[in-house]
């Protein structure tokens, strides 16, 4: 039975569509989605992979079919048919990719806007001379001038820096004297790279603000509300988190693959990123910017935990910090004696305190 080519084309199209849709949703290439924003990014990735799989099957299938169907037979020395072009086909293979690229671009912008990457107020509120060149959310490192910080109300970068430096831990860690937060660079670039709040949360304050400083080759994390300074990042599940970051030496990049978000930490600039954790677990906070010979070792633990576990961790960190400070100024008080009032909150057994006291002496 001779099946018409139109039927074959329909069958092949259905098979390619089914395979592409299945693989686009079941590829297993992405790590755990640990934030609300990750679902939006994954949707975009899956759509792009679905389209790419379909195009790959069509193009490679056509090449394999042509190589077999139109191969040179033995003793066949004849010339090929004189085909000089096919205008409808050329229009088709030009228009289809153009439509696909335009569709992906619109979808990408919608995702970028949904996770808070684009805020039109950043452009509207900018000085007239900067509106044409400022790209909200873009990680463009503007040239830093030598003009000292001023009280200019348009100097949003300095305002962000001053707010972050209110945290004593941040002020102690950041090298403000050597690399100050410069005023804006008019006509050159953005105030700072920002992925802010999503449109549905615009104008609301984040539930938790954390200051992060990148330096060769470590991340220093401070919590303004409690004064905790640590090398690990802990956040509670279900609460929006704002990370305010900068760098002490060179450009670093704050990246947790499970969040699907990455932001540059730039010397002299105050970057911002917001996200809402949703999946409990321990992940890696990685520097994604080549920052020196030991760049590969610049990573630390990123923990998403329950609100109760997060509160417990904060109490432990505060108690340890206070213990260290008190012991440093008063050698008459041992760590075990200082921790005694906190044993019920921290879940420490009296035998453990006795052991600490014994080792101290």
N, C-alpha and C positions, 0 to 999 in steps of 0.2 A: 504494500500500500504506500503510495506516494503522498507524504504529508506536506501540505503547502508551507512555504517558508514563513508566511505570516503566523501560522500556528506554532511553528518552532520558535519564532521570536517571542510570542506570548508566553510559551512555556518557560523559555530561558529567563525572560523578565521576571516571572513569578518566582522561580527558583532563586535567582539572584536577590530579589527583594526579601524573601524569607530568610535566606542565609545571612544577609547583611543586618536585618533587624535582630535576628537571634544573637549574632556575634556582638553587635553593638551594645547589647544589654547583658551579655554573659562572658565578657572577655577576661575578667579577673585581673586586669592590669593595674588597678588602682588600690592603694592601701585603704585601711578603714576610714570611713567618713566620720570625723570626730567633731564636726561643727555644723551648725545650721547652714552656713554659707557653702559648705562642701557639697551639699546636695545640688545646689544650683550649678556649681562648677562641673560636677559629675554629669549633670544633664547635658551641658554643652559638650563635654568631652565625648559622651556616648553618641550624641547626634553627629559629631564630626567623624567619629570612628565608623558609624553606620554608613555615612556617605562615602568615606574613603574605602571601606570594604567593597561596597557596590561598584565603585569606579575601578578598583583593582581587579575584581572578577571580570568585569566587562572588557577592560583593556587587555589583560593577560589572556583571557579566553579568546578574544579576537586574534591575538598574535599566535597563540598555539593552533587555533583552527586554521588560520591562513598558512602557517608553516607546513601543516599536514595536507590541507586540501589543495594548495597551489604549489606544492613542491615539484621540482623538476623530475620528470620521469626518465628512465633509461632510454637512450637513443632519441630523445626529444630535443631537437636543435632549433625549433621554430621560435619566432619572436612572440613576445607577449602582446596582448591586444592594445591598440593605441588609445589609452584612456588619458584625457588631458585635464580632468577635474570634474567636480560635482558641486555646483554652487549650493543647492539646498543642504547637502551634507556639511559643507564648510560653515554655513550659517548656523546649523544645528550644533556642531561641536564648538562653536564660538559662543553662542547664546547660552547654552546649558551651563558651562563652567562659570560664566559671568553671573547668572542667576544664583548659582550655588554659593559663590563667593559673597555676593551681596546679602544673601539670606544668612550666612554664617556671621557676617559683620554685624548685621542688625541684632541677631541673637546674642552675640558676644557683648555688644554694648548694653543690651537689656540686663544680662547677668552682671556686668560690671556696675551698672547703676543700682541693681537690686542689692548688692553687697555693700553699697555705700561708697563706691569708688568715684562717682561723679556727683558733685554738689554744685548746682548752678549758682548758689550764693557766693561761692569762692570767686567766681568771675564778676558777678554783679557788684560785689562789695569792694573789688580791687580798684586802685587808682586808675584813672582813664588810660594812662600810658602803659599800664601793665595788662589791661584786659585782653589785648590782642595776642599776647605772648604767653599768658599763664595757662597751663594745662592742668586742671585740677586732678589730683590723684596720680599724675605721671611722676615717675622717679627720675626727675631731671635735676642733676646737681648744678646749681647756679654758681657762677664764679663769686667767691666771697671777697667783698671789698674791705678796706681797712677803716671804714667809717665806724666809729664806736656806736654801740647801741644807744638808742634815744627813746624819748617818750612819744614818738610818732605813733598815732593810733592805728596807722596802717601796718605797723611792724608786728604782724601776727606771729612771726617766728619767735621774736623776742618775748612776746607775751606767753607763748607756750613754754618757752625755756624757763622763764621766771616762775611759772606755776609748778613745773616739775622740780625746780630747785628748792621749793618750799619743803620738800622731803629731806630731812637731815641726812639720811642715808645716801640719797642721790647727790646732794651737794658734796658729800665726802668722797664719793666714788668718781664723779665726773671731773675731768681736768679743765675746769672752767677758766682758769687763769691762762692756760696755754692755748686752748682752742675755745674761745668764747662763742656764744650763740650770736652770730653777726646779724645786723639788721637786714631787711629784705634787699635783694639786688634788683632794683628797678629795671625793667626792660630786658631782663636776662632769663629769669626762670620762675619757678614756683616758690611759694613760701616754704613748703616742705612736702615731701611725699605723704599722701594721706589716703587711707581707706577708712572712711568714717562710718557713721551709723547708717543702717539701711533706711530707705524712705519712710517705712512705717514707724521708725523710732527716731526720726529727725526731730531735734529740739529737746530730746530727753537726755538725762545724764546717765552714763554707764553705771551698772551696779558695782563694778569693781575697777579701779584704776591702778595700774602697775607701771613703774618706771624701769626701763631696761637700758643698760649701758653696754655697748660692745667694745672690747679692747683685745689686743693681741695677747692671748688667744682664749678668751673666756667671755661668758655672759654674766653680768652682775645685775641681779634683780632686787628691786626695793619695793616695799609696800607702804605707801604714804600713810594709810589709815592706822597701821600698827607699828611702823618704824622697823619692820623686819628687813634685813639685808641678807640675801642668800645667793647661792649659785644654782638653785633649782627653781623652776617655774611651776607653781601649784595654782590651780584655778578650780572653782566649784562648778559642777555641771548645771546647766540651765540658766546661768546668770551672764548677762552681756559683760564682756571684758574689754577694756581699752588699754592698749599697750602704747606708752609714750616712750620713744627711744631716740638715742643719739649714739655717737661713737667718740672715743677718746683719741684715736690715732688715724686709722684709715677707714675706708668704707667697708662695712660689714652688711650682712643681709639676714634678717630674722625669717626663718623658714621652718615650719612644721608641716611636713607633707600631708599629714592627716587632716590639717585645717584647710588645705588647698589655698593658702594665702602666703604671700611672701612680701616683705617690705624692707627697703634699704635703710640701714642706720648710718647716717652721714655726719661726719665731723662738722660742727657749726650749724647743723640743722636739726629741727625737732620733728621727727617723723611720728606718724600715728597710725594705728591699725586697730580695728574693732572686730570682735567675733563673739559668737555664743557657743560655748562647748556643749556637746550633747551626748558624747559616748565616753563612758568611764574607761580609764586605762592609762598606761604609761607609754609615752612616746618620746621622740627625740627632737629637741630644739637644735637646729643645725645652722651654721653660717654658710650661706649659699653664694658668697662673694669671695673670690680668691684674695685673701688678705695677708698672705705671707707664707713662709716655708712650712709652718705648722697649722695651716688652715684646716687640714683634714681632721685635726684633733679638736677643733673648736665646736663642741656640741655638749649639750647637757640634758638633764632629764626634764620632761614636760609631763605633768601629772594632771589628769582630769579626775576629780573625786567627788564624792557626795558632799553636800553642804556640811554635814556633821563631821566627816573626816577632814574637810578643809579647816573647819573651826578648831578641831583638835590639833591639826598640824600647826596652825597659827599660835595656839596656846603653848605648844612645845617650843616653837621658835622664840617666842617672847620670853619664856622662862629661861631658856638656854642663854639668850642674849643678856638678860638681867643678871643671871648667875655669873657670866663672864665679867660683866662690868663691875659687879659688887666685889667679886673675888680680887679683881685687879686693883681696886682702891682700898680694900679692907682684907688683908691677909688673915685676919683673925676668924673670918667666916669661911668655912669649907663649902665646896659645891653641894655636898650631901645636906649640910645644915640649911643652906639657902633653898634647896629644892623640897625640903620637908613639907612646907605648907601646900605644895602643888601636887603631892603624890596622888590624891584622889582624882584630880582633873586629868592628870597625865597617864593614869593607869600604871603607875610605878609601884612595885611591891616594896614593903619596908626592908626586906632582905637585900634588895638591890641598893637601897640607900646605905645600908650598913656596909655593903661591899665597897661602895664609892668612898665612904668615910674611912674605911680601913686602908684602902689604896692611897688615899690622900695623905694619910699619916705615915 
